């Protein structure tokens, strides 16, 4: 499922004109080695943290109108 999110974000960002301007979109974790390999403008969309919002979890019966 995360791969599908990556592809949706890539499509959204490249569709906004980033691809035409020569900006690269990557999903790699930014490290010193990673930064040293970058020789063009880059947008890094790295997922740092994901956590469930337990307050939005529903339980029990709900009414449907």
PDB file of N, H, CA, C and O in Angstrom:
ATOM      1  N   UNK A   1       0.817  -1.195   0.000  1.00  0.00           N
ATOM      2  CA  UNK A   1       0.000   0.000   0.000  1.00  0.00           C
ATOM      3  C   UNK A   1       0.866   1.266   0.000  1.00  0.00           C
ATOM      4  O   UNK A   1       0.498   2.252  -0.637  1.00  0.00           O
ATOM      5  N   UNK A   2       1.990   1.260   0.689  1.00  0.00           N
ATOM      6  H   UNK A   2       2.289   0.458   1.207  1.00  0.00           H
ATOM      7  CA  UNK A   2       2.862   2.433   0.723  1.00  0.00           C
ATOM      8  C   UNK A   2       3.375   2.736  -0.681  1.00  0.00           C
ATOM      9  O   UNK A   2       3.531   3.900  -1.049  1.00  0.00           O
ATOM     10  N   UNK A   3       3.638   1.685  -1.468  1.00  0.00           N
ATOM     11  H   UNK A   3       3.511   0.740  -1.169  1.00  0.00           H
ATOM     12  CA  UNK A   3       4.101   1.887  -2.840  1.00  0.00           C
ATOM     13  C   UNK A   3       3.057   2.665  -3.645  1.00  0.00           C
ATOM     14  O   UNK A   3       3.410   3.531  -4.446  1.00  0.00           O
ATOM     15  N   UNK A   4       1.789   2.363  -3.436  1.00  0.00           N
ATOM     16  H   UNK A   4       1.502   1.660  -2.785  1.00  0.00           H
ATOM     17  CA  UNK A   4       0.713   3.075  -4.136  1.00  0.00           C
ATOM     18  C   UNK A   4       0.660   4.541  -3.709  1.00  0.00           C
ATOM     19  O   UNK A   4       0.389   5.416  -4.531  1.00  0.00           O
ATOM     20  N   UNK A   5       0.913   4.809  -2.444  1.00  0.00           N
ATOM     21  H   UNK A   5       1.133   4.098  -1.776  1.00  0.00           H
ATOM     22  CA  UNK A   5       0.963   6.193  -1.958  1.00  0.00           C
ATOM     23  C   UNK A   5       2.130   6.930  -2.607  1.00  0.00           C
ATOM     24  O   UNK A   5       1.996   8.084  -3.014  1.00  0.00           O
ATOM     25  N   UNK A   6       3.285   6.248  -2.702  1.00  0.00           N
ATOM     26  H   UNK A   6       3.394   5.310  -2.371  1.00  0.00           H
ATOM     27  CA  UNK A   6       4.452   6.841  -3.368  1.00  0.00           C
ATOM     28  C   UNK A   6       4.130   7.228  -4.808  1.00  0.00           C
ATOM     29  O   UNK A   6       4.458   8.330  -5.247  1.00  0.00           O
ATOM     30  N   UNK A   7       3.494   6.328  -5.537  1.00  0.00           N
ATOM     31  H   UNK A   7       3.228   5.433  -5.181  1.00  0.00           H
ATOM     32  CA  UNK A   7       3.171   6.602  -6.942  1.00  0.00           C
ATOM     33  C   UNK A   7       2.157   7.735  -7.073  1.00  0.00           C
ATOM     34  O   UNK A   7       2.252   8.547  -7.993  1.00  0.00           O
ATOM     35  N   UNK A   8       1.190   7.795  -6.160  1.00  0.00           N
ATOM     36  H   UNK A   8       1.113   7.135  -5.412  1.00  0.00           H
ATOM     37  CA  UNK A   8       0.206   8.882  -6.193  1.00  0.00           C
ATOM     38  C   UNK A   8       0.881  10.224  -5.903  1.00  0.00           C
ATOM     39  O   UNK A   8       0.578  11.221  -6.559  1.00  0.00           O
ATOM     40  N   UNK A   9       1.788  10.258  -4.929  1.00  0.00           N
ATOM     41  H   UNK A   9       2.034   9.448  -4.396  1.00  0.00           H
ATOM     42  CA  UNK A   9       2.516  11.489  -4.625  1.00  0.00           C
ATOM     43  C   UNK A   9       3.422  11.896  -5.783  1.00  0.00           C
ATOM     44  O   UNK A   9       3.524  13.078  -6.109  1.00  0.00           O
ATOM     45  N   UNK A  10       4.080  10.914  -6.404  1.00  0.00           N
ATOM     46  H   UNK A  10       3.997   9.954  -6.139  1.00  0.00           H
ATOM     47  CA  UNK A  10       4.934  11.210  -7.549  1.00  0.00           C
ATOM     48  C   UNK A  10       4.109  11.813  -8.689  1.00  0.00           C
ATOM     49  O   UNK A  10       4.529  12.792  -9.306  1.00  0.00           O
ATOM     50  N   UNK A  11       2.944  11.236  -8.969  1.00  0.00           N
ATOM     51  H   UNK A  11       2.603  10.440  -8.468  1.00  0.00           H
ATOM     52  CA  UNK A  11       2.082  11.758 -10.030  1.00  0.00           C
ATOM     53  C   UNK A  11       1.597  13.171  -9.706  1.00  0.00           C
ATOM     54  O   UNK A  11       1.536  14.026 -10.589  1.00  0.00           O
ATOM     55  N   UNK A  12       1.257  13.412  -8.453  1.00  0.00           N
ATOM     56  H   UNK A  12       1.307  12.717  -7.736  1.00  0.00           H
ATOM     57  CA  UNK A  12       0.803  14.735  -8.040  1.00  0.00           C
ATOM     58  C   UNK A  12       1.909  15.777  -8.194  1.00  0.00           C
ATOM     59  O   UNK A  12       1.671  16.872  -8.705  1.00  0.00           O
ATOM     60  N   UNK A  13       3.116  15.432  -7.752  1.00  0.00           N
ATOM     61  H   UNK A  13       3.309  14.543  -7.337  1.00  0.00           H
ATOM     62  CA  UNK A  13       4.221  16.386  -7.810  1.00  0.00           C
ATOM     63  C   UNK A  13       4.724  16.607  -9.233  1.00  0.00           C
ATOM     64  O   UNK A  13       5.008  17.742  -9.615  1.00  0.00           O
ATOM     65  N   UNK A  14       4.837  15.548 -10.018  1.00  0.00           N
ATOM     66  H   UNK A  14       4.606  14.626  -9.708  1.00  0.00           H
ATOM     67  CA  UNK A  14       5.312  15.727 -11.387  1.00  0.00           C
ATOM     68  C   UNK A  14       4.244  16.390 -12.252  1.00  0.00           C
ATOM     69  O   UNK A  14       4.569  17.092 -13.210  1.00  0.00           O
ATOM     70  N   UNK A  15       2.996  16.177 -11.928  1.00  0.00           N
ATOM     71  H   UNK A  15       2.732  15.607 -11.150  1.00  0.00           H
ATOM     72  CA  UNK A  15       1.920  16.829 -12.658  1.00  0.00           C
ATOM     73  C   UNK A  15       1.834  18.318 -12.385  1.00  0.00           C
ATOM     74  O   UNK A  15       1.226  19.062 -13.155  1.00  0.00           O
ATOM     75  N   UNK A  16       2.444  18.756 -11.288  1.00  0.00           N
ATOM     76  H   UNK A  16       2.938  18.152 -10.663  1.00  0.00           H
ATOM     77  CA  UNK A  16       2.409  20.176 -10.941  1.00  0.00           C
ATOM     78  C   UNK A  16       3.519  20.969 -11.622  1.00  0.00           C
ATOM     79  O   UNK A  16       3.657  22.171 -11.396  1.00  0.00           O
ATOM     80  N   UNK A  17       4.310  20.295 -12.459  1.00  0.00           N
ATOM     81  H   UNK A  17       4.197  19.319 -12.643  1.00  0.00           H
ATOM     82  CA  UNK A  17       5.323  21.003 -13.218  1.00  0.00           C
ATOM     83  C   UNK A  17       6.745  20.753 -12.784  1.00  0.00           C
ATOM     84  O   UNK A  17       7.667  21.302 -13.387  1.00  0.00           O
ATOM     85  N   UNK A  18       6.961  19.947 -11.762  1.00  0.00           N
ATOM     86  H   UNK A  18       6.211  19.501 -11.272  1.00  0.00           H
ATOM     87  CA  UNK A  18       8.322  19.685 -11.307  1.00  0.00           C
ATOM     88  C   UNK A  18       9.145  18.955 -12.367  1.00  0.00           C
ATOM     89  O   UNK A  18      10.319  19.266 -12.569  1.00  0.00           O
ATOM     90  N   UNK A  19       8.535  17.993 -13.038  1.00  0.00           N
ATOM     91  H   UNK A  19       7.581  17.740 -12.874  1.00  0.00           H
ATOM     92  CA  UNK A  19       9.269  17.208 -14.024  1.00  0.00           C
ATOM     93  C   UNK A  19       9.765  18.081 -15.171  1.00  0.00           C
ATOM     94  O   UNK A  19      10.886  17.900 -15.646  1.00  0.00           O
ATOM     95  N   UNK A  20       8.953  19.012 -15.613  1.00  0.00           N
ATOM     96  H   UNK A  20       8.042  19.159 -15.227  1.00  0.00           H
ATOM     97  CA  UNK A  20       9.331  19.887 -16.721  1.00  0.00           C
ATOM     98  C   UNK A  20      10.456  20.847 -16.328  1.00  0.00           C
ATOM     99  O   UNK A  20      11.209  21.299 -17.190  1.00  0.00           O
ATOM    100  N   UNK A  21      10.575  21.160 -15.040  1.00  0.00           N
ATOM    101  H   UNK A  21       9.963  20.793 -14.340  1.00  0.00           H
ATOM    102  CA  UNK A  21      11.612  22.089 -14.595  1.00  0.00           C
ATOM    103  C   UNK A  21      12.933  21.395 -14.282  1.00  0.00           C
ATOM    104  O   UNK A  21      13.905  22.057 -13.918  1.00  0.00           O
ATOM    105  N   UNK A  22      12.982  20.066 -14.419  1.00  0.00           N
ATOM    106  H   UNK A  22      12.192  19.529 -14.715  1.00  0.00           H
ATOM    107  CA  UNK A  22      14.216  19.334 -14.180  1.00  0.00           C
ATOM    108  C   UNK A  22      14.445  18.934 -12.741  1.00  0.00           C
ATOM    109  O   UNK A  22      15.537  18.482 -12.396  1.00  0.00           O
ATOM    110  N   UNK A  23      13.446  19.088 -11.893  1.00  0.00           N
ATOM    111  H   UNK A  23      12.559  19.456 -12.173  1.00  0.00           H
ATOM    112  CA  UNK A  23      13.563  18.707 -10.491  1.00  0.00           C
ATOM    113  C   UNK A  23      13.246  17.223 -10.363  1.00  0.00           C
ATOM    114  O   UNK A  23      12.241  16.745 -10.890  1.00  0.00           O
ATOM    115  N   UNK A  24      14.109  16.501  -9.660  1.00  0.00           N
ATOM    116  H   UNK A  24      14.926  16.889  -9.233  1.00  0.00           H
ATOM    117  CA  UNK A  24      13.927  15.068  -9.458  1.00  0.00           C
ATOM    118  C   UNK A  24      13.105  14.833  -8.199  1.00  0.00           C
ATOM    119  O   UNK A  24      13.302  15.522  -7.198  1.00  0.00           O
ATOM    120  N   UNK A  25      12.178  13.864  -8.232  1.00  0.00           N
ATOM    121  H   UNK A  25      12.018  13.304  -9.045  1.00  0.00           H
ATOM    122  CA  UNK A  25      11.379  13.487  -7.069  1.00  0.00           C
ATOM    123  C   UNK A  25      11.853  12.110  -6.617  1.00  0.00           C
ATOM    124  O   UNK A  25      11.805  11.147  -7.383  1.00  0.00           O
ATOM    125  N   UNK A  26      12.314  12.020  -5.361  1.00  0.00           N
ATOM    126  H   UNK A  26      12.353  12.802  -4.739  1.00  0.00           H
ATOM    127  CA  UNK A  26      12.820  10.752  -4.826  1.00  0.00           C
ATOM    128  C   UNK A  26      12.144  10.441  -3.494  1.00  0.00           C
ATOM    129  O   UNK A  26      11.631  11.330  -2.814  1.00  0.00           O
ATOM    130  N   UNK A  27      12.157   9.159  -3.140  1.00  0.00           N
ATOM    131  H   UNK A  27      12.574   8.437  -3.692  1.00  0.00           H
ATOM    132  CA  UNK A  27      11.539   8.696  -1.902  1.00  0.00           C
ATOM    133  C   UNK A  27      12.543   8.006  -0.989  1.00  0.00           C
ATOM    134  O   UNK A  27      12.146   7.285  -0.074  1.00  0.00           O
ATOM    135  N   UNK A  28      13.840   8.214  -1.221  1.00  0.00           N
ATOM    136  H   UNK A  28      14.162   8.800  -1.965  1.00  0.00           H
ATOM    137  CA  UNK A  28      14.897   7.583  -0.432  1.00  0.00           C
ATOM    138  C   UNK A  28      15.107   8.320   0.884  1.00  0.00           C
ATOM    139  O   UNK A  28      14.834   9.515   1.000  1.00  0.00           O
ATOM    140  N   UNK A  29      15.600   7.574   1.876  1.00  0.00           N
ATOM    141  H   UNK A  29      15.821   6.603   1.781  1.00  0.00           H
ATOM    142  CA  UNK A  29      15.945   8.198   3.150  1.00  0.00           C
ATOM    143  C   UNK A  29      17.151   9.104   2.953  1.00  0.00           C
ATOM    144  O   UNK A  29      18.161   8.661   2.405  1.00  0.00           O
ATOM    145  N   UNK A  30      17.078  10.357   3.382  1.00  0.00           N
ATOM    146  H   UNK A  30      16.258  10.717   3.827  1.00  0.00           H
ATOM    147  CA  UNK A  30      18.209  11.273   3.195  1.00  0.00           C
ATOM    148  C   UNK A  30      19.346  10.953   4.167  1.00  0.00           C
ATOM    149  O   UNK A  30      19.187  11.046   5.384  1.00  0.00           O
ATOM    150  N   UNK A  31      20.487  10.578   3.608  1.00  0.00           N
ATOM    151  H   UNK A  31      20.616  10.503   2.619  1.00  0.00           H
ATOM    152  CA  UNK A  31      21.698  10.323   4.389  1.00  0.00           C
ATOM    153  C   UNK A  31      22.816  11.184   3.808  1.00  0.00           C
ATOM    154  O   UNK A  31      22.619  11.857   2.797  1.00  0.00           O
ATOM    155  N   UNK A  32      23.963  11.167   4.429  1.00  0.00           N
ATOM    156  H   UNK A  32      24.123  10.620   5.251  1.00  0.00           H
ATOM    157  CA  UNK A  32      25.102  11.934   3.903  1.00  0.00           C
ATOM    158  C   UNK A  32      25.499  11.426   2.522  1.00  0.00           C
ATOM    159  O   UNK A  32      25.787  12.220   1.626  1.00  0.00           O
ATOM    160  N   UNK A  33      25.515  10.101   2.346  1.00  0.00           N
ATOM    161  H   UNK A  33      25.281   9.457   3.074  1.00  0.00           H
ATOM    162  CA  UNK A  33      25.876   9.525   1.056  1.00  0.00           C
ATOM    163  C   UNK A  33      24.838   9.895  -0.004  1.00  0.00           C
ATOM    164  O   UNK A  33      25.184  10.210  -1.142  1.00  0.00           O
ATOM    165  N   UNK A  34      23.580   9.852   0.379  1.00  0.00           N
ATOM    166  H   UNK A  34      23.299   9.595   1.304  1.00  0.00           H
ATOM    167  CA  UNK A  34      22.497  10.212  -0.533  1.00  0.00           C
ATOM    168  C   UNK A  34      22.653  11.659  -0.990  1.00  0.00           C
ATOM    169  O   UNK A  34      22.524  11.958  -2.178  1.00  0.00           O
ATOM    170  N   UNK A  35      22.927  12.540  -0.060  1.00  0.00           N
ATOM    171  H   UNK A  35      23.032  12.297   0.905  1.00  0.00           H
ATOM    172  CA  UNK A  35      23.084  13.957  -0.386  1.00  0.00           C
ATOM    173  C   UNK A  35      24.296  14.193  -1.277  1.00  0.00           C
ATOM    174  O   UNK A  35      24.275  15.068  -2.143  1.00  0.00           O
ATOM    175  N   UNK A  36      25.344  13.419  -1.067  1.00  0.00           N
ATOM    176  H   UNK A  36      25.362  12.708  -0.364  1.00  0.00           H
ATOM    177  CA  UNK A  36      26.551  13.583  -1.881  1.00  0.00           C
ATOM    178  C   UNK A  36      26.315  13.175  -3.329  1.00  0.00           C
ATOM    179  O   UNK A  36      26.988  13.686  -4.224  1.00  0.00           O
ATOM    180  N   UNK A  37      25.376  12.267  -3.582  1.00  0.00           N
ATOM    181  H   UNK A  37      24.829  11.851  -2.855  1.00  0.00           H
ATOM    182  CA  UNK A  37      25.086  11.804  -4.941  1.00  0.00           C
ATOM    183  C   UNK A  37      24.160  12.748  -5.705  1.00  0.00           C
ATOM    184  O   UNK A  37      24.018  12.607  -6.919  1.00  0.00           O
ATOM    185  N   UNK A  38      23.534  13.697  -5.034  1.00  0.00           N
ATOM    186  H   UNK A  38      23.650  13.812  -4.047  1.00  0.00           H
ATOM    187  CA  UNK A  38      22.605  14.613  -5.690  1.00  0.00           C
ATOM    188  C   UNK A  38      23.375  15.685  -6.421  1.00  0.00           C
ATOM    189  O   UNK A  38      24.175  16.399  -5.817  1.00  0.00           O
ATOM    190  N   UNK A  39      23.145  15.808  -7.716  1.00  0.00           N
ATOM    191  H   UNK A  39      22.495  15.228  -8.207  1.00  0.00           H
ATOM    192  CA  UNK A  39      23.794  16.854  -8.492  1.00  0.00           C
ATOM    193  C   UNK A  39      22.777  17.689  -9.267  1.00  0.00           C
ATOM    194  O   UNK A  39      23.146  18.459 -10.154  1.00  0.00           O
ATOM    195  N   UNK A  40      21.511  17.537  -8.935  1.00  0.00           N
ATOM    196  H   UNK A  40      21.211  16.912  -8.214  1.00  0.00           H
ATOM    197  CA  UNK A  40      20.429  18.301  -9.561  1.00  0.00           C
ATOM    198  C   UNK A  40      19.434  18.677  -8.463  1.00  0.00           C
ATOM    199  O   UNK A  40      19.435  18.067  -7.394  1.00  0.00           O
ATOM    200  N   UNK A  41      18.598  19.660  -8.714  1.00  0.00           N
ATOM    201  H   UNK A  41      18.597  20.156  -9.583  1.00  0.00           H
ATOM    202  CA  UNK A  41      17.555  19.999  -7.732  1.00  0.00           C
ATOM    203  C   UNK A  41      16.666  18.776  -7.468  1.00  0.00           C
ATOM    204  O   UNK A  41      16.231  18.098  -8.399  1.00  0.00           O
ATOM    205  N   UNK A  42      16.410  18.512  -6.201  1.00  0.00           N
ATOM    206  H   UNK A  42      16.764  19.063  -5.445  1.00  0.00           H
ATOM    207  CA  UNK A  42      15.693  17.299  -5.815  1.00  0.00           C
ATOM    208  C   UNK A  42      14.673  17.609  -4.730  1.00  0.00           C
ATOM    209  O   UNK A  42      14.942  18.373  -3.803  1.00  0.00           O
ATOM    210  N   UNK A  43      13.497  17.001  -4.861  1.00  0.00           N
ATOM    211  H   UNK A  43      13.279  16.380  -5.614  1.00  0.00           H
ATOM    212  CA  UNK A  43      12.484  17.041  -3.809  1.00  0.00           C
ATOM    213  C   UNK A  43      12.438  15.637  -3.212  1.00  0.00           C
ATOM    214  O   UNK A  43      12.124  14.669  -3.905  1.00  0.00           O
ATOM    215  N   UNK A  44      12.752  15.536  -1.925  1.00  0.00           N
ATOM    216  H   UNK A  44      13.006  16.323  -1.363  1.00  0.00           H
ATOM    217  CA  UNK A  44      12.745  14.250  -1.229  1.00  0.00           C
ATOM    218  C   UNK A  44      11.435  14.125  -0.454  1.00  0.00           C
ATOM    219  O   UNK A  44      11.146  14.930   0.431  1.00  0.00           O
ATOM    220  N   UNK A  45      10.658  13.119  -0.794  1.00  0.00           N
ATOM    221  H   UNK A  45      10.893  12.465  -1.513  1.00  0.00           H
ATOM    222  CA  UNK A  45       9.375  12.871  -0.138  1.00  0.00           C
ATOM    223  C   UNK A  45       9.529  11.583   0.668  1.00  0.00           C
ATOM    224  O   UNK A  45       8.960  10.547   0.325  1.00  0.00           O
ATOM    225  N   UNK A  46      10.307  11.669   1.744  1.00  0.00           N
ATOM    226  H   UNK A  46      10.769  12.511   2.023  1.00  0.00           H
ATOM    227  CA  UNK A  46      10.606  10.510   2.585  1.00  0.00           C
ATOM    228  C   UNK A  46       9.620  10.469   3.735  1.00  0.00           C
ATOM    229  O   UNK A  46       9.444  11.457   4.447  1.00  0.00           O
ATOM    230  N   UNK A  47       8.968   9.309   3.918  1.00  0.00           N
ATOM    231  H   UNK A  47       9.111   8.506   3.340  1.00  0.00           H
ATOM    232  CA  UNK A  47       8.025   9.124   5.018  1.00  0.00           C
ATOM    233  C   UNK A  47       8.827   8.920   6.299  1.00  0.00           C
ATOM    234  O   UNK A  47       9.463   7.883   6.484  1.00  0.00           O
ATOM    235  N   UNK A  48       8.791   9.909   7.173  1.00  0.00           N
ATOM    236  H   UNK A  48       8.274  10.751   7.023  1.00  0.00           H
ATOM    237  CA  UNK A  48       9.577   9.880   8.407  1.00  0.00           C
ATOM    238  C   UNK A  48       8.892   9.074   9.506  1.00  0.00           C
ATOM    239  O   UNK A  48       9.541   8.302  10.210  1.00  0.00           O
ATOM    240  N   UNK A  49       7.589   9.253   9.651  1.00  0.00           N
ATOM    241  H   UNK A  49       7.061   9.881   9.079  1.00  0.00           H
ATOM    242  CA  UNK A  49       6.885   8.611  10.759  1.00  0.00           C
ATOM    243  C   UNK A  49       5.415   8.432  10.384  1.00  0.00           C
ATOM    244  O   UNK A  49       4.806   9.310   9.774  1.00  0.00           O
ATOM    245  N   UNK A  50       4.870   7.308  10.751  1.00  0.00           N
ATOM    246  H   UNK A  50       5.365   6.594  11.247  1.00  0.00           H
ATOM    247  CA  UNK A  50       3.446   7.069  10.535  1.00  0.00           C
ATOM    248  C   UNK A  50       2.885   6.450  11.815  1.00  0.00           C
ATOM    249  O   UNK A  50       3.491   5.556  12.406  1.00  0.00           O
ATOM    250  N   UNK A  51       1.723   6.938  12.230  1.00  0.00           N
ATOM    251  H   UNK A  51       1.231   7.664  11.751  1.00  0.00           H
ATOM    252  CA  UNK A  51       1.137   6.470  13.481  1.00  0.00           C
ATOM    253  C   UNK A  51      -0.375   6.566  13.372  1.00  0.00           C
ATOM    254  O   UNK A  51      -0.906   7.510  12.787  1.00  0.00           O
ATOM    255  N   UNK A  52      -1.058   5.592  13.935  1.00  0.00           N
ATOM    256  H   UNK A  52      -0.626   4.826  14.411  1.00  0.00           H
ATOM    257  CA  UNK A  52      -2.514   5.585  13.925  1.00  0.00           C
ATOM    258  C   UNK A  52      -3.055   6.631  14.896  1.00  0.00           C
ATOM    259  O   UNK A  52      -2.522   6.806  15.991  1.00  0.00           O
ATOM    260  N   UNK A  53      -4.113   7.321  14.488  1.00  0.00           N
ATOM    261  H   UNK A  53      -4.546   7.179  13.598  1.00  0.00           H
ATOM    262  CA  UNK A  53      -4.811   8.246  15.364  1.00  0.00           C
ATOM    263  C   UNK A  53      -5.939   7.467  16.032  1.00  0.00           C
ATOM    264  O   UNK A  53      -7.019   7.311  15.462  1.00  0.00           O
ATOM    265  N   UNK A  54      -5.678   6.980  17.245  1.00  0.00           N
ATOM    266  H   UNK A  54      -4.801   7.107  17.708  1.00  0.00           H
ATOM    267  CA  UNK A  54      -6.627   6.111  17.942  1.00  0.00           C
ATOM    268  C   UNK A  54      -7.937   6.818  18.264  1.00  0.00           C
ATOM    269  O   UNK A  54      -8.955   6.151  18.450  1.00  0.00           O
ATOM    270  N   UNK A  55      -7.944   8.137  18.336  1.00  0.00           N
ATOM    271  H   UNK A  55      -7.117   8.679  18.185  1.00  0.00           H
ATOM    272  CA  UNK A  55      -9.184   8.852  18.640  1.00  0.00           C
ATOM    273  C   UNK A  55     -10.172   8.773  17.490  1.00  0.00           C
ATOM    274  O   UNK A  55     -11.366   8.989  17.694  1.00  0.00           O
ATOM    275  N   UNK A  56      -9.702   8.466  16.279  1.00  0.00           N
ATOM    276  H   UNK A  56      -8.731   8.291  16.113  1.00  0.00           H
ATOM    277  CA  UNK A  56     -10.605   8.352  15.131  1.00  0.00           C
ATOM    278  C   UNK A  56     -11.093   6.922  14.913  1.00  0.00           C
ATOM    279  O   UNK A  56     -11.902   6.673  14.019  1.00  0.00           O
ATOM    280  N   UNK A  57     -10.616   6.002  15.707  1.00  0.00           N
ATOM    281  H   UNK A  57      -9.959   6.204  16.433  1.00  0.00           H
ATOM    282  CA  UNK A  57     -11.025   4.617  15.574  1.00  0.00           C
ATOM    283  C   UNK A  57     -12.466   4.464  16.044  1.00  0.00           C
ATOM    284  O   UNK A  57     -12.800   4.863  17.160  1.00  0.00           O
ATOM    285  N   UNK A  58     -13.299   3.905  15.223  1.00  0.00           N
ATOM    286  H   UNK A  58     -13.027   3.582  14.317  1.00  0.00           H
ATOM    287  CA  UNK A  58     -14.699   3.718  15.586  1.00  0.00           C
ATOM    288  C   UNK A  58     -14.939   2.319  16.115  1.00  0.00           C
ATOM    289  O   UNK A  58     -14.277   1.364  15.710  1.00  0.00           O
ATOM    290  N   UNK A  59     -15.878   2.211  17.009  1.00  0.00           N
ATOM    291  H   UNK A  59     -16.416   2.987  17.338  1.00  0.00           H
ATOM    292  CA  UNK A  59     -16.248   0.890  17.524  1.00  0.00           C
ATOM    293  C   UNK A  59     -17.731   0.914  17.817  1.00  0.00           C
ATOM    294  O   UNK A  59     -18.313   1.963  18.091  1.00  0.00           O
ATOM    295  N   UNK A  60     -18.322  -0.244  17.756  1.00  0.00           N
ATOM    296  H   UNK A  60     -17.849  -1.096  17.533  1.00  0.00           H
ATOM    297  CA  UNK A  60     -19.745  -0.347  18.048  1.00  0.00           C
ATOM    298  C   UNK A  60     -20.584  -0.073  16.821  1.00  0.00           C
ATOM    299  O   UNK A  60     -20.070   0.068  15.711  1.00  0.00           O
ATOM    300  N   UNK A  61     -21.864   0.000  17.036  1.00  0.00           N
ATOM    301  H   UNK A  61     -22.282  -0.114  17.938  1.00  0.00           H
ATOM    302  CA  UNK A  61     -22.821   0.210  15.938  1.00  0.00           C
ATOM    303  C   UNK A  61     -22.943   1.702  15.646  1.00  0.00           C
ATOM    304  O   UNK A  61     -22.830   2.542  16.538  1.00  0.00           O
ATOM    305  N   UNK A  62     -23.175   2.002  14.386  1.00  0.00           N
ATOM    306  H   UNK A  62     -23.267   1.320  13.661  1.00  0.00           H
ATOM    307  CA  UNK A  62     -23.370   3.382  13.982  1.00  0.00           C
ATOM    308  C   UNK A  62     -24.652   3.507  13.176  1.00  0.00           C
ATOM    309  O   UNK A  62     -25.079   2.557  12.521  1.00  0.00           O
ATOM    310  N   UNK A  63     -25.255   4.667  13.227  1.00  0.00           N
ATOM    311  H   UNK A  63     -24.908   5.439  13.759  1.00  0.00           H
ATOM    312  CA  UNK A  63     -26.483   4.892  12.481  1.00  0.00           C
ATOM    313  C   UNK A  63     -26.176   5.334  11.068  1.00  0.00           C
ATOM    314  O   UNK A  63     -25.304   6.174  10.850  1.00  0.00           O
ATOM    315  N   UNK A  64     -26.886   4.773  10.109  1.00  0.00           N
ATOM    316  H   UNK A  64     -27.594   4.090  10.286  1.00  0.00           H
ATOM    317  CA  UNK A  64     -26.755   5.148   8.716  1.00  0.00           C
ATOM    318  C   UNK A  64     -28.117   5.641   8.254  1.00  0.00           C
ATOM    319  O   UNK A  64     -29.114   4.924   8.343  1.00  0.00           O
ATOM    320  N   UNK A  65     -28.149   6.874   7.759  1.00  0.00           N
ATOM    321  H   UNK A  65     -27.339   7.457   7.687  1.00  0.00           H
ATOM    322  CA  UNK A  65     -29.422   7.457   7.316  1.00  0.00           C
ATOM    323  C   UNK A  65     -29.500   7.432   5.825  1.00  0.00           C
ATOM    324  O   UNK A  65     -30.494   7.878   5.251  1.00  0.00           O
TER     325      UNK A  65
END
